[in-house]
Amino acid sequence: MFSTGHYLILSSLSRNGPESRSELALRLGMSKAAVSSLVRDLLKQEILCEQTPVHGSGRPSVPLAVRAEAAWFIGISLQDDPAIVVLTDLHGTVHDRMELPRHADLETCVSSLCDAITHLRKGLRSAKVSGVGMALPGFVANDRQTCLACAALGWRDVDIGGVLSKRTGLPTWIENDANALILGEQLFGALRSSPDFSVIFISNGIGCANIVNGRLLRGYAGGAGEMSHAPIVTDMAHALPCRCGNRGCLETVASLLAIGNAARRAGLPGEIAELARLAAGAHPEALSILHHAGASMGLATAHLIQLIDPSHVVVMLDPNLRDGIYGHALQRETESHILRRPVSRGMIQFRDFEPDSFACGAASLAARYFIFGPDGV
């Protein structure tokens, strides 16, 4: 569809925001004539638009921007039950969404997702969906087509991308849930200009992904960032068993599931909001549980920072954890265990954990191919 030059224009405008033809030529090292020709093509296809001219000392400068409605994408999250399917534009804005049961049976799962995709596509009328992305909790092959292993669904070596693409007629890419989350942040989020940052999410499990030198750090087998199963408890006599088969993993201490289980063992309510309310009222057991969990998460985050050296770490979590003793312990423990840096203030950025985050990250997988091309993702 596009030449290398077209992708360079789209990539620059997506990463840096609106720019004039002259600014694009300077940034990309291309002649103004070449840029003008490429821009003319993209304007004709209604992928770019011209914004209000900026008046200066010379001729007015006309900023160019990527049109949000230039392309549409489907994002699927199988991270939890129910599954979430969203329809987004080229700026990552959600225009429609559906929730449906998450099925472990492959045929039932694919049929259900195809029905949801068909429904969302009908709402676009004449516009077309350009691609589909899927986020799931498990290991994904480098081709972004095959789920190598997903314990939550019982899948192993499942070509879910290929099957879904064949059934829908749409190009489909899949990715680990944490990786999809950070790729969405890199494309549409506040840190898109940062070449090195990390994202952690705290839910019933704990996920982590890292952008290093502008690229997703996948690791040898696609498992980079699996901090959920990093050992954090050194006293094995008190280490709890983890679903991975080991004991003392971070997930057994700092996740929502672990916190709820610890609260119930202490005779307290397992709901996070209620436990946080008790802790805010100085209930000793509630304070102890949340402080221990937050401090453990902070220690793991400090390990991550020392190993990866990101400019920022985005931590996505429940607001009840963020604003209470858990969030304070996480930040304090992190800051007390990392080497001093020239700019360390504001390194930890807390964000609310939104239900659609994974589905939006999944949609960004398809959007990346549209913007950067097959060689630029």
N, C-alpha and C positions, 0 to 999 in steps of 0.2 A: 504493500500500500504506500509506504513512504520510503524515500531514499535516506542515506546516512545523514545528509544535510538537513532533511526535514526533522529527523529524530534529534539532531543537535539543537535545533531551534526549540522544539517542544521540551526537551530536557532542561535547557537553560531557563526558559520561562517558568517551568514547573518548580525548579529549585530556587530561583532567584526573584520570582515575581515579575510584574510587568516591566518591560524594557523597550526602548525605541530600536529602530533598525540600526542606527549608528552604534548604540550601546551593545547590541547583539554582535555586530561585526567586530567590535573591539574585543569583546569577551571571548568570542569563538575564533578569532584570528582569521576571519574570512573577509572578502571584499564586500563593500556595500552593495555592489551590483548583484553578487551571488546571494546575499541575504535577502535583498528585495525580491529576487525571483522566487526564492523558497517561500518567503512570507506571502507572496501573491498567490501561490498554490494553496497554502493553508487557509488564507482568507476566503478563497473561492470555494473551498470545501467546508467552510463555516466551522473550522476547528479553532482558528484564532479570531479575535475581534480587536478593533481599534478603540482605544479609550479617549477620554477628553484630552485634547492637546495641552501641553505644558508650555507656557510662553516664557521665554527668556530674552536674552540680548539679541539673539539671531532669529532664525526661522523657528516656528513652533515645533516642539518635539512631540511625536505621537506615540504614546506607550502602546505596546501590544500585549495581549493577555490570552491565555487559553480559555475558551468558552466552556463553562460548566456543562452545558447541554450538548457538547460536541460528541460525547460518547456516554454510554450507560453500562453499568456492570452489576452483576449479581454476586453477593457475598454470602457464604454459608458458614455458620459456626456449628460444629458438632462437639464443642468443648464441654457442653453440659446438656441436660435434659430439662426443658425442651430445646430442640434445635432451633436456631434463628436464621432466617433468610432475609436479606435486605436488598433493596435496589438503590444504587448510588449513582451520582453523576461524576464527572471528571474532576471535581473538586473534593470528592469524598463525602458530600452531603447526602444523607439518607432521605429518600423520597417516599419509600413504602417499605413495609416489613411484614413478616409473617412468623408465627411460632407454630411448630409442629412437633409431635413426639419424635424423639431420637431413637431410631431402630437399629439394633445390632445386626439383624438379618440383612444381608447386602441387597437382595432384590427388593425387599420391602422398603429399605432406606432409599434406594435409588428411585423407585417409583414415587415415593412420597415427595422427594426433592424435585423430581421432574414436574410433578403437579404444581408445586409451589412456584417453580420457575416459570411455567406456562402462565400461571395466574398473574405474576408480576409483569411479565412481558406484555400481556394484553393491556395493561394500564398505560403503556407507552404509546399506544395507537400506531402512528407512522414511524416513530423512532425505533432504532434497533439496539439490542444488547450486544456489546462487543466481546464479552467474555465472562467467565465464571471463576471465582476463587473459593477455596474451601479451607477452613482452619479446623484442625482436629488435635486431640491430645495424644500424641504419639510420635514415632519416628517416621520420617518421610525421606524417600530416596531423592538423590540430587536432581533427578529429572522432573521433580514436582508433579509426578503422576501416580506414584505407587506409595501406598501406606505400608511401610515395612513391618510395623508393629503398633497396635493400639490396644492396650489392656482394657480400657473402658468399654470398647466395642467387641473385643475378642477377635480383632482382625490381624492377619499376618500375611504380608505379601499380596495385598489387595490392590488391583489397578483401578482404584475408584475414580481417578481423574479420567482415564481412558474410557471407562464405562459410562460415566456421566456425559462426557463429550460426545460419545457416539449416540446416546439417547436424546440429547438436546440439540445437537448440531452446533454447539458453541465450544470454542477452545476453553479448556478448563485446567486450572493449576491448583495444586493442594500444597499445604504447608503446615508444619507444627504450629500449634496455637500461639505460643510465645513469639515465634519467628514472624508469624502473620501480624501480630500486634505491633512489633517494632518496625516492620516494613511499612505499615500504615502510618506510623508516627514519622518515619523518615520521608514519606511522600507527601503527607498532608498536615503533619503536626508542627508544633512550635520549634522543634529541634531539627527541622529538615536541612538547615544549613550547617549542622554540626557533623563532622566526619567521624566522631568517636563518642558514642553514648550507649547506655544500657537501659533496659526496661525490665522491671520485676512486677509480677502481679501476684497478689495474695488472695487466694480463694480457698476452696476445699483442698486444693493442692497449691503448689507454688511454682511459678514459671519464671524463666529468665531468658533474655536474648540480648545479643550485643552487636552493635555496628562498630567495626574497626576499619579505619582508613576508608570510610565510605561504603564498605561492603558488609553484608551479613556474615558473621562468623558462624560457620556451620560445623566445623570440626571434621574429623576423619569419617565418622559414621553418622553425621548429622545430629549428634547429641550435645554439641557445645551449649552451655548455659543450663544444663540440667541440675541446678543447685538444689532443687527439691529433695534430691536423694544424696546430697553431700552429707557426710557424717558431721554432726554438730555436738552430739552427746559423747563425752569421753568415758564416763562411768557406765560401763556396760551392765552393771548390776541394776541400774535404774533406767536403762535405755529401752524404749518401747519398740515393739516390732513394727515394721513398715510394710506396706502392701507390695513393695519391690522385693521383699524377702530378707532384707537386712534389718538392722536395729539402729536406733539412734539417729535416723535421718532428720534433716531440717523439717520436713513435712510433718513428722510426728510431734513436733514441738510448737511450730510457729504458724501453721495453717489454720483456717477457720474450723476445719474438722477437728484438728488436734485441740484447739482451744475449747470447743464445745464439749469434747469428750472429757477434758480435764475438769471443766466446770461441773459436769454431771457426776464425776467421781467424787467431787467435793460436796455434793448435795446442793449445788447451785444450778440455776437455769442455764441451759446450753445455748440459748439465743444470744447472739453477739450484742444486740442493742440492750438487752436486759442486763447482761453481765457488765457492759460498759457503764450502765447507769449505777449499778452497785459499786463499781470501782470509783466512780465520781463521788459517791457518798462515803468513800474511805472504808469500804468493806475489805477487811484484811485479806481474805482468801481470793476475792475477785482481783484485788490489786496485785497479789502475788502471781496469779496465773497469767494475767495480761502483761505484767512487767517481765516475767521470765520468757514469755513468747516473743515479745518485742525486742528484748535484749538479744535473744538468740538470732532473730532475724537481722538485727543490726550487726552482729558479729559476722554473719554470713555475707552481708553486704560489704563490710570492710574487707573481707577476703577478696570479693569480686573486684573492688576498686584497686586493691594492691596488685592484682594479677592483670587487669585489663587497662587500668588508667583511663577511664572515661571522663569526658568533660562534665557530664551530668548522669545521674541515675534517676529515672522516673519510677516511682513506686506507686502502683495502682492498688487501692485497697478500700475497704468499707470505711465510710466517714466516721463511724463509731470507733474504729480502731485508730484512724488518722488523728483525731482530735483529742484522744485520751492518752492514758499511760503507755499503751502499746506504741503509738507513734512517737511519743517523747523518748521512750527507751530505745527504740530503733535508731532514731537520729543521734542520740547521745552515745550509744554504743558504737555506732559507725564512726562518728567523728573522733572518738577517743582511741580508735585502733588503726587509724590511717596516718601515714606520714604527712607532715604539713606540706601543702601545695601552695604555689603562688596565688591561685584563686580557688579556694575551697568552699567559701561561703555560697550557699545556694546550690551546692552540688546535688543534694537530695531534693527532688521535686515530688511532692505528694499529689496524686490525682485520685479523684473518685473512680471507683470501679464501676463502669457502665455496662449494662447488659448487652448492648450492641457492639461493644469494643472489638470482640473477636470477629464478628461478621463484617464489620467495616474494614478491619485489617485484611480479611480474606478478599474483599472486593478490590482492595488496593493491589493484590497480586495480579489481577487481570489488568488493572489500570496501568501498572508499571510496564507491561508489555506494549500497551498502546502508546505510552509516552516515550519510553526508552528504546523499544524495539527488542528483538530476541537476543541481541548481543550486548545489551546495555543493562540488563537486570541482574 
